[in-house]
Amino acid sequence: MICRLRSIALALTAVMVAGTSPAAEVGEQIKRTGDEIMVCGQLFHTTAPVVLWTDPGGYDAYRIERRFAPLEKAGWAETVQELPEFRSSGPARYGMRLDGLSADQVEEVRGGGWPLSMLQEVVDQFVIHYDVCPVSQTCFKVLHDHRNLSVHFMLDVDGTIYQTLDLKERARHATISNSRSVGIEIANMGAYPVENQAALEKWYETHDGGEIRLRPARAYDELGVRTPSFVGRPARQELIVGEIQGQQLAQYDFTPEQYESLAKLTATLCKVLPKIKCDYPKDEAGKLIPRKLDDQRWRQYQGILGHYHVQLNKTDPGPAFQWDKVINGARELIQ
């Protein structure tokens, strides 16, 4: 009996050393379920629909060629000839997270591999943007092909989350917050000064019965939206007016599908990267701060915040964004 137990123990030790389970077979395929995000090469469930940059139909911010340019004009040499301003920032739309790392840690991760524990010490903000685009496909085209920028996630109108980079990368999306943050671009046409709110009429229309719907430039399936027969509707039907950065802005709300997926992604990030506190910037009365944080508050802040909390010249995610809906939804999932 003792010999048998010793044999079992040795077999289990060999399995642990090999890093496989006893049921694994050579050449066995490990399938994603379709809700995982990637952090330091590891997969974490969100329970929301996720398309990785490695998936068919994904958006790959690691590639240097332009995704939507003709193939013969998509390479880096052709790109800088057409867009010489790209030359100064180089072909990679992302970089290394260097802030807060020692010289030894930089050497450890410069080859590409990050221990999750190290990233958990570095990342403490989740920055939310609207992309001023009708769908995520257009967002990637603008960021990657025309602006030489990047973001970790895009959230389409149907609630599909696209991840374009591993979270270990420093994406170019929020200037001073880039090294310490994860970023997401949410498909929404954005907010406009009240006197210019007519600009939204191009992107929204009233159907029979008075229902407000998004008006895509083409059929949604032609624009990369993955949900069959999708119809986009703002979560609140009325035009929302509110103050951001001291301006009165008008905006239509995000879709219910976007709020559901964003709450799930927020909960996942707060669990995987625990320095991201599940809250938004509040004043002494507990109200949302609708403007850029001062330098000291920004340095100290850990949690979810809008692009307008980082930069004075930004207003996203706008006055229509329902902070409590996202945060409360995420907190319920974390418990």
C-alpha positions as semicolon CSV with decimal commas, in nm:
position;residue;x (nm);y (nm);z (nm)
1;M;0,000;0,000;0,000
2;I;0,282;0,240;0,093
3;C;0,460;0,164;-0,235
4;R;0,137;0,231;-0,429
5;L;0,083;0,566;-0,255
6;R;0,444;0,661;-0,323
7;S;0,397;0,577;-0,693
8;I;0,084;0,794;-0,710
9;A;0,266;1,080;-0,538
10;L;0,556;1,055;-0,781
11;A;0,318;1,051;-1,076
12;L;0,136;1,363;-0,948
13;T;0,470;1,537;-0,891
14;A;0,572;1,461;-1,247
15;V;0,244;1,606;-1,374
16;M;0,296;1,924;-1,171
17;V;0,650;1,963;-1,299
18;A;0,536;1,912;-1,654
19;G;0,267;2,178;-1,606
20;T;-0,017;1,965;-1,750
21;S;-0,321;1,791;-1,609
22;P;-0,338;1,409;-1,595
23;A;-0,612;1,418;-1,861
24;A;-0,410;1,620;-2,114
25;E;-0,306;1,447;-2,435
26;V;-0,035;1,535;-2,683
27;G;-0,174;1,768;-2,947
28;E;-0,500;1,820;-2,761
29;Q;-0,670;2,148;-2,851
30;I;-0,767;2,380;-2,566
31;K;-1,065;2,587;-2,677
32;R;-1,169;2,930;-2,559
33;T;-1,531;2,969;-2,455
34;G;-1,542;3,318;-2,608
35;D;-1,561;3,536;-2,297
36;E;-1,196;3,552;-2,194
37;I;-0,961;3,850;-2,190
38;M;-0,582;3,810;-2,192
39;V;-0,362;3,949;-1,916
40;C;0,010;3,866;-1,918
41;G;-0,064;3,577;-2,152
42;Q;-0,323;3,429;-1,916
43;L;-0,695;3,403;-1,990
44;F;-0,960;3,533;-1,751
45;H;-1,336;3,488;-1,787
46;T;-1,562;3,794;-1,810
47;T;-1,897;3,624;-1,898
48;A;-1,932;3,887;-2,175
49;P;-1,865;3,823;-2,546
50;V;-1,495;3,885;-2,617
51;V;-1,303;3,871;-2,945
52;L;-0,924;3,864;-2,905
53;W;-0,679;4,004;-3,158
54;T;-0,581;3,642;-3,226
55;D;-0,938;3,543;-3,319
56;P;-1,087;3,550;-3,668
57;G;-1,245;3,891;-3,712
58;G;-1,037;4,040;-3,433
59;Y;-0,842;4,367;-3,441
60;D;-0,467;4,327;-3,398
61;A;-0,286;4,637;-3,269
62;Y;0,047;4,451;-3,276
63;R;0,060;4,462;-3,656
64;I;0,237;4,758;-3,812
65;E;0,054;4,759;-4,146
66;R;-0,272;4,948;-4,178
67;R;-0,571;4,716;-4,145
68;F;-0,804;4,887;-4,391
69;A;-0,565;5,031;-4,651
70;P;-0,518;4,842;-4,980
71;L;-0,267;4,565;-4,914
72;E;-0,006;4,707;-5,150
73;K;-0,021;5,039;-4,959
74;A;-0,060;4,904;-4,607
75;G;0,307;4,848;-4,514
76;W;0,507;5,082;-4,294
77;A;0,715;5,230;-4,577
78;E;0,401;5,314;-4,774
79;T;0,226;5,443;-4,463
80;V;0,492;5,700;-4,371
81;Q;0,509;5,813;-4,731
82;E;0,137;5,886;-4,718
83;L;0,131;5,993;-4,351
84;P;0,477;6,134;-4,268
85;E;0,362;6,236;-3,918
86;F;0,365;5,865;-3,826
87;R;0,744;5,855;-3,863
88;S;0,817;6,030;-3,532
89;S;0,624;5,778;-3,322
90;G;0,741;5,465;-3,505
91;P;0,553;5,165;-3,644
92;A;0,443;5,019;-3,308
93;R;0,119;5,171;-3,180
94;Y;0,204;5,068;-2,823
95;G;0,502;5,064;-2,588
96;M;0,638;4,931;-2,258
97;R;0,498;5,022;-1,921
98;L;0,810;5,171;-1,761
99;D;0,677;5,397;-1,486
100;G;0,723;5,249;-1,141
101;L;0,963;4,975;-1,255
102;S;1,318;4,934;-1,131
103;A;1,604;4,889;-1,377
104;D;1,606;4,516;-1,297
105;Q;1,233;4,488;-1,359
106;V;1,265;4,665;-1,693
107;E;1,528;4,413;-1,796
108;E;1,301;4,130;-1,683
109;V;1,003;4,238;-1,895
110;R;1,168;4,401;-2,196
111;G;1,164;4,069;-2,378
112;G;0,785;4,060;-2,357
113;G;0,695;3,844;-2,059
114;W;0,533;4,006;-1,755
115;P;0,461;3,829;-1,425
116;L;0,099;3,903;-1,341
117;S;0,203;4,010;-0,992
118;M;0,421;4,287;-1,139
119;L;0,143;4,420;-1,360
120;Q;-0,089;4,420;-1,060
121;E;0,148;4,664;-0,892
122;V;0,170;4,895;-1,195
123;V;-0,188;4,926;-1,327
124;D;-0,439;5,111;-1,110
125;Q;-0,668;5,300;-1,352
126;F;-0,933;5,202;-1,608
127;V;-0,996;5,488;-1,852
128;I;-1,329;5,503;-2,035
129;H;-1,362;5,675;-2,373
130;Y;-1,630;5,720;-2,634
131;D;-1,488;5,682;-2,983
132;V;-1,711;5,919;-3,188
133;C;-1,763;5,627;-3,426
134;P;-2,077;5,431;-3,514
135;V;-1,913;5,090;-3,456
136;S;-1,584;4,944;-3,330
137;Q;-1,462;4,857;-3,679
138;T;-1,456;5,228;-3,762
139;C;-1,284;5,301;-3,431
140;F;-0,996;5,066;-3,509
141;K;-0,961;5,212;-3,857
142;V;-0,935;5,563;-3,712
143;L;-0,698;5,476;-3,428
144;H;-0,469;5,229;-3,603
145;D;-0,472;5,342;-3,965
146;H;-0,510;5,718;-3,934
147;R;-0,389;5,827;-3,589
148;N;-0,115;5,573;-3,502
149;L;-0,281;5,515;-3,163
150;S;-0,408;5,212;-2,974
151;V;-0,639;5,105;-2,694
152;H;-0,668;4,775;-2,509
153;F;-1,042;4,727;-2,560
154;M;-1,316;4,842;-2,793
155;L;-1,682;4,794;-2,700
156;D;-1,918;4,764;-2,996
157;V;-2,283;4,872;-3,005
158;D;-2,403;4,511;-2,960
159;G;-2,195;4,457;-2,645
160;T;-1,910;4,268;-2,814
161;I;-1,573;4,345;-2,653
162;Y;-1,268;4,350;-2,879
163;Q;-0,927;4,319;-2,714
164;T;-0,645;4,447;-2,937
165;L;-0,343;4,414;-2,703
166;D;-0,242;4,218;-2,395
167;L;-0,289;4,438;-2,089
168;K;0,083;4,423;-2,019
169;E;0,131;4,670;-2,306
170;R;0,125;5,047;-2,270
171;A;-0,144;5,153;-2,516
172;R;-0,160;5,509;-2,654
173;H;-0,500;5,634;-2,545
174;A;-0,484;5,873;-2,246
175;T;-0,150;6,063;-2,240
176;I;-0,029;6,082;-1,877
177;S;-0,238;5,781;-1,770
178;N;-0,103;5,544;-2,035
179;S;0,162;5,374;-1,821
180;R;-0,074;5,305;-1,531
181;S;-0,402;5,236;-1,707
182;V;-0,616;5,005;-1,918
183;G;-0,827;5,183;-2,179
184;I;-1,156;5,113;-2,356
185;E;-1,318;5,290;-2,651
186;I;-1,698;5,258;-2,649
187;A;-1,880;5,295;-2,982
188;N;-2,086;5,612;-2,941
189;M;-2,114;5,927;-3,151
190;G;-2,022;6,141;-2,855
191;A;-2,136;6,466;-2,698
192;Y;-2,179;6,804;-2,862
193;P;-2,236;7,158;-2,733
194;V;-2,609;7,210;-2,689
195;E;-2,617;7,467;-2,965
196;N;-2,464;7,207;-3,204
197;Q;-2,675;6,907;-3,103
198;A;-2,822;6,888;-3,453
199;A;-2,496;6,712;-3,550
200;L;-2,639;6,400;-3,383
201;E;-2,932;6,380;-3,623
202;K;-2,709;6,215;-3,883
203;W;-2,649;5,920;-3,651
204;Y;-2,987;5,874;-3,479
205;E;-3,337;5,846;-3,618
206;T;-3,694;5,828;-3,488
207;H;-3,896;5,520;-3,584
208;D;-4,272;5,462;-3,577
209;G;-4,399;5,513;-3,226
210;G;-4,122;5,760;-3,150
211;E;-3,846;5,511;-3,067
212;I;-3,492;5,648;-3,108
213;R;-3,251;5,414;-3,289
214;L;-2,892;5,434;-3,402
215;R;-2,859;5,500;-3,775
216;P;-2,558;5,309;-3,915
217;A;-2,401;5,419;-4,242
218;R;-2,447;5,066;-4,379
219;A;-2,599;4,742;-4,258
220;Y;-2,453;4,640;-3,922
221;D;-2,316;4,311;-4,050
222;E;-2,122;4,502;-4,317
223;L;-1,972;4,714;-4,039
224;G;-1,844;4,416;-3,845
225;V;-2,119;4,400;-3,580
226;R;-2,142;4,033;-3,483
227;T;-2,498;4,006;-3,348
228;P;-2,734;3,897;-3,630
229;S;-3,020;4,139;-3,708
230;F;-2,897;4,380;-3,441
231;V;-3,097;4,699;-3,378
232;G;-2,917;4,969;-3,181
233;R;-3,118;5,163;-2,925
234;P;-2,991;5,407;-2,658
235;A;-3,053;5,280;-2,305
236;R;-3,249;5,601;-2,241
237;Q;-3,454;5,738;-2,525
238;E;-3,428;6,107;-2,445
239;L;-3,134;6,326;-2,540
240;I;-2,921;6,372;-2,229
241;V;-2,784;6,718;-2,146
242;G;-2,520;6,771;-1,879
243;E;-2,207;6,962;-1,785
244;I;-1,857;6,831;-1,858
245;Q;-1,546;7,050;-1,826
246;G;-1,778;7,348;-1,767
247;Q;-1,961;7,297;-2,099
248;Q;-2,327;7,211;-2,149
249;L;-2,321;6,905;-2,376
250;A;-2,589;6,692;-2,541
251;Q;-2,551;6,319;-2,600
252;Y;-2,754;6,005;-2,662
253;D;-2,699;5,721;-2,417
254;F;-2,497;5,405;-2,476
255;T;-2,682;5,083;-2,557
256;P;-2,809;4,839;-2,290
257;E;-2,581;4,574;-2,439
258;Q;-2,279;4,799;-2,389
259;Y;-2,365;4,866;-2,025
260;E;-2,406;4,495;-1,954
261;S;-2,072;4,401;-2,108
262;L;-1,890;4,697;-1,955
263;A;-2,008;4,606;-1,605
264;K;-1,876;4,253;-1,655
265;L;-1,543;4,373;-1,793
266;T;-1,507;4,627;-1,511
267;A;-1,569;4,357;-1,250
268;T;-1,310;4,133;-1,416
269;L;-1,046;4,405;-1,427
270;C;-1,104;4,501;-1,064
271;K;-1,054;4,138;-0,960
272;V;-0,753;4,064;-1,180
273;L;-0,588;4,405;-1,121
274;P;-0,697;4,484;-0,765
275;K;-0,539;4,831;-0,751
276;I;-0,820;4,938;-0,985
277;K;-1,082;5,022;-0,723
278;C;-1,442;4,971;-0,832
279;D;-1,544;5,335;-0,808
280;Y;-1,534;5,666;-0,999
281;P;-1,396;6,011;-0,901
282;K;-1,623;6,182;-0,647
283;D;-1,622;6,514;-0,468
284;E;-1,661;6,566;-0,093
285;A;-2,038;6,528;-0,126
286;G;-2,002;6,192;-0,300
287;K;-2,101;6,330;-0,642
288;L;-1,930;6,255;-0,974
289;I;-1,652;6,500;-1,056
290;P;-1,741;6,620;-1,410
291;R;-1,404;6,772;-1,499
292;K;-1,030;6,705;-1,512
293;L;-0,878;6,599;-1,183
294;D;-0,613;6,829;-1,042
295;D;-0,259;6,693;-1,057
296;Q;-0,243;6,573;-0,696
297;R;-0,581;6,401;-0,709
298;W;-0,491;6,235;-1,041
299;R;-0,163;6,104;-0,898
300;Q;-0,343;5,955;-0,599
301;Y;-0,648;5,824;-0,785
302;Q;-0,694;5,450;-0,830
303;G;-1,009;5,326;-0,999
304;I;-1,237;5,383;-1,299
305;L;-1,234;5,725;-1,461
306;G;-1,327;5,905;-1,779
307;H;-1,094;6,051;-2,038
308;Y;-1,210;6,395;-1,922
309;H;-1,071;6,322;-1,576
310;V;-0,725;6,293;-1,734
311;Q;-0,720;6,565;-2,001
312;L;-0,875;6,913;-2,003
313;N;-0,944;6,897;-2,378
314;K;-1,157;6,580;-2,355
315;T;-1,524;6,526;-2,271
316;D;-1,561;6,148;-2,304
317;P;-1,746;5,940;-2,197
318;G;-1,985;6,239;-2,183
319;P;-2,287;6,342;-1,977
320;A;-2,503;6,045;-2,083
321;F;-2,268;5,783;-1,935
322;Q;-2,434;5,612;-1,637
323;W;-2,150;5,570;-1,389
324;D;-2,359;5,416;-1,113
325;K;-2,510;5,163;-1,352
326;V;-2,163;5,035;-1,444
327;I;-2,008;5,051;-1,098
328;N;-2,305;4,901;-0,913
329;G;-2,336;4,628;-1,176
330;A;-1,967;4,545;-1,142
331;R;-1,983;4,541;-0,762
332;E;-2,270;4,294;-0,767
333;L;-2,061;4,062;-0,983
334;I;-1,754;4,093;-0,763
335;Q;-1,938;3,997;-0,442
